[in-house]
């Protein structure tokens, strides 16, 4: 399969669902099986969840992941102790989650388990790097997109997006909404060479967890005050003048409609460049985003991943069933990546 060949070109991949019940777990288990059959050593982990079987991001039940003999997995201590198969502990991290320290282990048998991995981007990146020490060819991450998630799936080299009828029961709406997310994933990278912070002269580092809004002036980042773009309307007149003059701001944290509205209302959207950490921090509606672009604004990212495929689940929990062939074709035509109905492929 072309998809598996593309996956094997990367050392890490995240599987991200646009909505619950869009088939993320089915996609994850499908990818694990196919990559395993290629004789590759797999590590699997998850962006952290907060206890029992409840997902910290969606607040819904968390499906179990299939683990095969020889696989490496990363999970919190409490979930490691609940597994129903034998495993050899390879490492216990100093990094803590709400469910204890992160355990890296090698499966000595087959089974299913819940995964609760890194709670922030720095820990996720470190986990992926550490997995390579144990001979893994690829780390597969059960990803998440949410304001509540501090760990970004964009840290992985590649990504598969799961979409489907649960995201929208109308094919055209589903295609439009999915295409918008894909356009965010594919935003251009901003060149940060020689950029540093004005107050301490430290270079810009994508690993930092700094918050707030900064204005770029002659390669120096000046703090505009406050710790969030959500409070942008309360900045000083001096800070507003800096934005209006230099038209280049960096947002560390969530980019929402509020900042876009602020720029438009103050007539400074034209020629404005907004730089964010990665696409997962953007929570701007598609109509507002496109309005900003039409007014001459642009958004760029500090780091990005490679979107290599979409998977679809044409069935939703409320009984809606979309035509899978039509949905796959419309998505492929609009977005230009391979689109797969995993359940259909598995049944063939």
Helices and strands as residue ranges (DSSP letters): H 2-7, E 12-17, H 24-36, E 42-46, E 65-67, E 72-76, H 77-82, E 87-97, E 100-107, E 111-113, H 121-133, E 138-142, G 153-155, E 158-164, H 171-185, E 196-197, E 212-217, E 220-223, G 229-234, H 237-246, E 248-252, E 255-256, H 257-265, E 273-276, G 279-281, E 282-283, H 286-294, E 298-301, E 306-313, H 324-335, E 338-340, H 342-347
